[in-house]
């Protein structure tokens, strides 16, 4: 087949023509659910196990339904239940107040659920999202689970249904990745010799240098809600390590990954956890060049690798980005 690009970006799935924002991803899912009954059954039964084959055969789907208050992303109407899906990209979840605007629709139908859909795990959603809103159950669906269902269903699918499953898989795998691998913005943070929860075996620095892992609180304090491609770590007045982020997830507690960390109010809250690849150049320290203290900075990787100081790299990065 001939190669196709759009705005210079390869189009590898028909859904790439939509875009990658929340509405686009939900629209792609809705279209695929309407065209592939097997996928519809798998997804619906994850969030509404009581659905029967007869219910699924009579199901209807609607995107961006407007009501008196708010607009839903996706509605799946069954004879005996209404499932309202509110989708988010990355690890985000809808707020309780947002879900509350949709609860009356489910109550008016007689039964159903509010479904949150994002990259957040079910465990994280159980911590951050309510289990019910105004008497309506709230359940979570992870994009990872959707991809798992796609993988399970494809081998037994044929014809046009398999085509749509392949198209959706290709699209979701691209959307659910980290930032574009061409994005060289690097998140630069300071590491200390303190220990999480003021105890345990490893310092914050040793998690990076020994375990090739880094973590930070999720959802507050100005920390990223989308994982960076690269991270730079500094201590003793210089940048001393640069790594690519090869995996990112949000955990309800640091103890889910490291049970030996002391359990405190801080360590048992949700954290973004990054697995880091091998150390990248520069291997020699890059002096700060300014009194940054504990400031967290974004800097272009090539500027960090070529400028004599972090301050110079930060300034040149801003100029190249048109913000300084």
N, C-alpha and C positions, 0 to 999 in steps of 0.2 A: 504494500500500500504506500501511497505517496505520503510524505511527512506533512503535517499541518501545524502551523503555529498561529498564535493570536497575541498581538502586541509583543512578538518575539519569544513567547513562552510556548513550549510544545503542548499541543492538545492531545492527550493520551486517552481521554474518555469523553463521551458526548456531554457528560455532566460538567466537564471543565468549561464549557461554554456558559454555564450559569455564573460562576464565580466561587468564592470560598467563604462568604460571610454566613452568619447563622441562618438566615432565610434561604440562602442558596443550598446549603447542606441539607436543611430540612426538606426543601422542595425535591431534591434528588432522592432522598429516602422515601418521601411520599409517593413519588412516581414509581420507584422500584417496587414498593409494597403493593401498589395497585396492579402492577404487571406480573408479579411473581407471588401467587397464592401461598407457596410453601414458605417463603420468607415472611409473609404477612402472618402466617400461623405461628412461626417460631417467635417472632417479635412480640406479638400480642400475648402469647401464653407466658412470656417472661413477666409481663406486667399485670396480666389478668388471667391467672391460671384456670379460672372457671369457664373460659371460652370453649364452646363446643364446635365441632365441625360445621354444624348448621349455623351457628353464630357467625363464624368466619365466612361462610358462603354468602351470607346476607350483609356483610360489612360494607361500609362506604367510608371514603376518606375525603377530607377537605383541608386545603391549605389556607392559612391566613384568614381565618373566619373572624369577622368583626362583630362585636356585641355592644351592648350599651356602655360597658366599661372594658376597654382593652381589646386586643386582637390576639387570638391564639395562633401558634405556629402551625400545629397540625391537630386535627380532630379525627379520631377513628370511632365511628358510630356502629355499635353492634345492636342487635334487637333488644338486648337486656342490659346494656352498659354503654357509657360514653367515656372514652379515654381522651383526655386533653394533654397533648405533648407540648412542653415548653423546652426548647432546645437552646443550648449555649455551646460556644466553641471553647476549646481549652478545658480547664478544670472548673470553670465557674458553674454556679448553680443559681437558679432563680431565687429571688427573695421571697420571704413568706408573704409580704404584702402583695407581690405580683401574683403569686398563686391564689391568694384570697379573692382576687378579682374574677378568677375563673371558676371558683367553687360553686357559685349559684347555678351555673350551666349544668354541672354534673348532678346537683341536687334536683334540678328541674327534670332531668332525664329519669331520675329514680335510682340510678346506681352507676358506678364507674369509679374512675381514679384520675388524679393529676399525676402526670408522668414527667419527671425531670430527665433531660437527655444531655449528656456532656461527656468529656473525657474523664471526669471524676470517677473513681471506683465506687462500688456500692458501699464499701466500708466508710469512705470519706463522706458520702452523701448521708449516711446514717448519723454522722456526727454533726454535719452542717445544716441539714434540711429537716424540717418537721416531719413527723410520721403521719400526721393528719392536719388538715386545715378546715375549720368549721364543719367537722364531721366527715369530710371527704378524705379517703386515704391518699397518701402521697407515696409514690414508688419511684425508684430510680432505674434508668436504663443507661448503661455505659456504651459509648461508641465501640469500645473493645468487644463488648458482648455482641453487638451487631456484626462486627467483622468476624467474630467466631461463628455466628450463625451462617454467615455467607460462606465461610470455609466448609462448614458441615453440609450445607445444602447443595453446593455446586456439583459434587461428584454424582449425585442422583438426579440432576436436572438435565433437561434436554432442550434443544431448539432455542426459541426466542427467549425463554425464561433464563437459560444459562447465559445468553448474551447480556441480558440486563444485570444479572448477578456479577458477571465479569466487569461490566462497565462501572457498576457501583463500587465494587471492591477496589478497582484501580483508582477511582476518584477519592474514596474515603482514605485509602492509605496515603495519598498525597496530602490531603487536607489535615490529617491527624499527625503528620510529621512535626518535628520541631520547626523553627524558622527555616526558610529556604537555606540550603547548604551554601548558597552564594552570599548569604548575609554574614559579614565578618565583624559585626558589632560585638564587642567583648565587654562583659560585665566584670568590673574590677572591684574587688572587696578586700577589706583588711582582715587578717587572721590573728587571733590572739592565742595565748597559752592558757586561757581559761578552759574549763571543762563544762559540757552541757549539764545543767542542773547542779553545778558546783561540785561535781564528783565524777566517779567512773574512771576508766583506765586511760582514755585518750583525750587529748586537748583538741580544740577546734582545728588547730594547725595539723595535728597528726591524722585527723580524719582525711585531710587532703593529701598529705605527703605519704602516708602509709596505706590508707584504704582507697585512695583515689575516689573519694566521695565528698560531697558538700551538701549542706542543707541550710534552709532558712525558713522563718515563719511564713505561712501562706495566708494571704487575705488581709494583711494589715501592715502598717509601718512603711508603706511605700515600696515594699518588695515586689518583684515582678510577678505577674499572674500568667505570663507566658515564658517558657524556658529560653534562655539565651543559647546561641550556638557555641560560644566560647566563654571561658571564665579566666580571669587573671587574679592572682592572689598576692597580696603584699604584706610584708611585716618588716620591722626594723628599718623603716624609711625607704623601702624599695619594692618594686614588683619582682617576685622571685620564682613564680610558677605561672605558666599559661597552659590551659588544657581545653580540648574540645569536650562539650557535653555530648555523651553518646546515648544516654537514657535519662528520662525525667519522669517523675511521678509525684503525686501528692499523697501523703500518708496521714491517717488520723492522728498518729502519735509517732515520735521517733522510736519508741519502744517496739513498734511493729517491725522495724528493721534491725535495731540494736537493743535487744532486751536487757543488756547490761547497763544501759544508761539509767541514771537515777530518775525515778518518776517524780516530776514536779509539775506545777501548774504550767510552766513554760514548755517542758519537754513533751507533755502529753497533749498539746494542742496540734492542729494540722500543720505540717511542714512540707515544703517542696524539697525533694531529694534528687540530687543529680549524681549519676555515675560518670566519671571522668575518664577520658582516653589518656594515652601516653603524653608525657610532658612535651610541649612544643617550644621552638625557639621564641625569644632569646633565652639561652640558658644562663647567661650572666645577668646579675641584678640590674634592673633599670631604676635609677633613683627617682624618688617622688618628684623632686624639683619644686615642691610647694607643700605647705603644711596642711595636708588633706585630713589628717587624723583618721577618723572612722568613716569618712565620706565614701559613698558608693558611686562609681562613675561608669559611664559608657564611653568606650573608646574603640576606634577601628583597629583591627588586628595588625594590618600592615603598618599603621602609624606607630603602634606600640613596638613593633619589631625593628623600626628604622630610626625613630626619634631618640635623642639622648636621654630624655627624661619623660616620666609619665605626664607631667604638666605640659610639655611640648606636644606630646602625642594627643592629649586631650584637646588642646587648642587647635591643632591641625585637623583633627577629626571633626570638630565643630565647623571649621571653615569649609571643609570638603562637603559637609552635609548642608551647608548654607544656613547654619544656625549661630554662627559666631564670626 
